[in-house]
Amino acid sequence: MSAKKSHLIRALFERNRRVLTAYLTRRVGAEAAPDLLQETFVRALRHERLDDVADPPAFLQQIAANLTRDFARRRRTETKYLSFDPFLGERPSGDAPQDEIVDRDRRAHRLTEAIAALPPRCREVFELCAFEDLSFPEIAARLGVSERMVRQHMSIAMQRCWAALA
């Protein structure tokens, strides 16, 4: 990266960080906003003709807006396919105490992290079973492994999921 481009990005970051952070926080929440802010600047860095952008702050805002749309789309998909209710229990009602809602959210986050941390094949088996509702024989056929191996992967996945919630 050229020194000129590096200086341009640094100056853009310093001038626009607060505004973009506030925007992202409103759109995706305080937890996800820093990651999306970083990704906004990473994408700007990757832009080959950043020097030619007429309005760099508007360019950054557009990148951030695109990232928030992607984030919302991913969340909708996760909500649709990743129902953890059997693991987490009933969702607290809207008028439930805030600590119950926060506790469930924390548990859901730990569960999501546990699934993401599974070995790749184990995670794939778990997701096919839990989210695509495939049977063990169907998973075995799709992945070209034995049903016994599918059972072993599921056993590991379930142990780690329950441990994450303990």
N, C-alpha and C positions, 0 to 999 in steps of 0.2 A: 504494500500500500504506500502510496506517495505521501510525503510529508504534508503536502497541500491538502490532500483528501483527509488525512488524519486530523489535521487542524480544523478543517471544516466540520467534520463529524463531532469533534470535541466541543466546538463552539455551539453547534446545533443542539447537542445534548444539554449543555449548560443552560442555554436559553429556553429550551422547550421541555425539560424534564418535569418540572412542576405541573405544567398545564397537562401534559400527556399522562402523568401519574394520576392527577385528579380525574381526568376523563376515563382512564382505564379502571380506576377504583369504582367510579359510579357505574360503569358498565358490567364489570366482572367481579367486583369485590376486592377487598384489600389483600386477600391471600394470593390471588392469581395476577393481580396488577403488576408486581415487579417482574414476573417472568415475561409477561406480554410487553412491558416496557423494554426489557432487554432484547426481545425478539424484534421489536420495532426498529431498534438501532442496528441490530445485526442485518436485517433486511435492507436497511438504508446503506449500510456498508457494502453489501453485495451488489448494489445498483451500480452498473458500470459507468453511467454518465451522471453521477450525482452533481458534478460541477455545472451541468447544463439545466438542472431543475430550476424552473422559474421561481417557484415559491416553496423553498425547502420546508418551512413549518407546515404548510398545507399538505405537502408530500408525506411528511411524518404522520400527520393526522389521518391521512387516507390509509396508510399502512396500519396504523393502530385500529382504525375502524374495521378494516378487513380482518385483522386478527381477532377483534371482538366478535365479529360475525362467525368466524371459524370456531371460536371458543364456544359460542352459544349453540352452534350446530352440533359440536361434539358433545356438549352437555345434554342436549335433547336426545341424541343417540344413546348416550350412556344411560340416561333416565329410562329410555324406552327398553333397552336391552339388558341393563345391568341392575335388575331389581334385587336388592340385598335384603328385602323384608324378611325372608326366612332366617337370615343370620342376625338381623338387627332388631327384629320384633316390629310391632306396630309403629307407624309414624305418629309422633305426638300431634295432637290437634293444634290448630292455630292459636288457641287460647291457653295452651300448655305453658308451664313455667319455662322461662328462657333457658334455664340450666338443663332441662330435659332435651330441648331442641339442640343446644350446643353439644351435649353429651352424645346424642345420636349422630350428629354431624361428624364429631371426632371419631366415633367408632366407624362410621362409613369411610372416612378418610384412611384410617388404619387398615381397613379391609381392602380398599382400593390399592394401597401401597403394598400390602401382602400379596395380592394377585399380581401386581406389576413386578414384584421381586421373585416370583416363581421362575424356575428354569424354563427356558422357552418352550420345550415340548410339553412340559407339565402344565404351563399356562395355556397352551393351545388346547390340550385335552380338557382342562377345566372350562375354558370358554365355550368350547363346542358342546359340552354337556350342560353347563349352567345357562348359557345365553342363547344357544341355537337349539337347545332341547333335543340333541341327538342321543341316541342310545349308545351303550358301550360297543355293541357290534358295529353300529354305523360309524362310530369314531375310529374303531380299529380298521375298518375297511378304508375309510377316507385317508388315514395316515399311514396305512401299510404296516401296522403293528398288531401284536396279539391283543386279545381282550384282556389277558392277564396284565399286560403292560399298561393298558388303559386304566385298569383297576388300581395298579400301583401309583400311576400318576395322580389319579383322583384322590387316592388315600393321602398322598403327600400334600396335595393342594388343600384338601379339607382340614388336615391337621394344622397347616400353617394359617389358614383362614380363622379357624377357631382360636388358635394361639394369639392371633392379632387382636381378637376381641376379648380375650381373657383379662 
